[in-house]
Amino acid sequence: MARTVVIGIGVTEAALAREAVALVEKVLGGPLKDARPVAIATIFGRAEHIAIQGVAGYLGVPVVVFDAARLEQETPRLHNPSVSLYERIGCHGVAEAAALAAAGPGAILLVGKTKVGGVTVAVAATN
């Protein structure tokens, strides 16, 4: 049975759908090629971004959204917390934190934040 995963995504305003899809394909390659994504997770205010919607449409999964305060609760489980991100938006991570928040309290990060251009992706296994 394929492992179910949640893909957390953070994007800049300039991020493109094609670069987001390409990064997700890359991250889901190799050891995760049999993984079954069940959701895209991100921060409130980015759910309608073309890159987020592009990945969700490509994978045929819903977008789950969290506010910065909820994402900040995931900080102890982040592999790559960012002080500068916290200073700008109030949480230490988007991609990793959103993936973990959506995947549940027993979730683990399979892929820490991976960034290309204006897109950051992380993958968490659901519990």
N, C-alpha and C positions, 0 to 999 in steps of 0.2 A: 504494500500500500504506500502511495506517495505521501511524503511528509507535507503537511499543510504549513504555509508560511504567510506572513504579512510583510509587505514591502513598505517601509517608511521612506518618504520622499520630501526633501526640502528643495525649494527652487528660488532663484532670483527672478526679478521681473523680466529679465531678458532671456530666460531659459526657453529652449525650443522643445516642442513635442518630440521631434525626431532624435534629439540628443538624449532625452529622457528614456525613450523606448530603447535606444541602442545601449544605454548604460544598464537598464534593467535586464536586457537580453544577456549582456556580458556577465552581470552578477549572478544570474540564474543559470549560467553555463557550468560546465565541469561538474563538481560534486553535487550541485543543486539542480542538475538538469531534469530530475524527476520530481522536483518540488511542485506543489500545487498551490499557487497564490490564491488566497481567499479575500484579500482586501488590499487597498492602497491606503496608507495612513499619512496624515500631514497636519499642519497647524492651521487653525482657523484663519481665514482670510486668503488661503491659497487653494482651497478646494476647487475653485472654478478656473484656476490657471490652466492655460492651454497644455502645458507639459504634464500636469497631474491628470487632466481629463484624457490626454492622449494615451498615457500608460493605462489608465483604468479601462478605456475603450478597447485598447489593444488586447488586454488580458481578460476583458469581460467581467470585471470585479467592481464592487462598490468602493467609494471613497469614504473613509472614516476620518472625522476631524476632531481635534482636541485644542483647547486653549493653552496658552503658555503656562498657566499655573498648573494644569494637569501634566503637561510635559515635564515641567520642573520636578515633579514628584518622582520621575524616573531617573534622575541624575545619579543616584548611587549605582545604578545598573549600566550606565553608559560606559563604553570603552573609550570614547573620545570626547569628553566634555569640553565646551568652549566658553571661556570667560568672556571673550569679546562678544559672542552671540548673546550671552546672558545680559551683558550691558546694553545691547541694542534692543532685544525683544523680551527679556525676562525669563528665558529658559536656557539651559546649558546645551541643548541639542534639539534638533527637529527630527531628522531622519531616524536616528537610533531610538530616540524617546517615543516617537509616534509608533514605530514598529512594535516596540515593547508594550506600550500602553494598549494598543489594539489587540495584541496577541495574548495578553492576560498576565496575571501575577506570576505564573510559573514559567513564563516564556524565557527563552534564551536568545541572545544575538548569535546568529550563524555567520553573518557578514556585518562587520562594523562599517561606519560611514565610508563611502567610496564616492569621490567627487570627480566629475568631468564637466568643465565649463560651468554653467549656472545650475547644475543639477547635483544633488547629493542623495545617495540611496543607501539604505541599510535593510537587512533582512532578519526577521525574528521568527523562530519556530513557535507555533501555537502549542499550548499545553493540552 
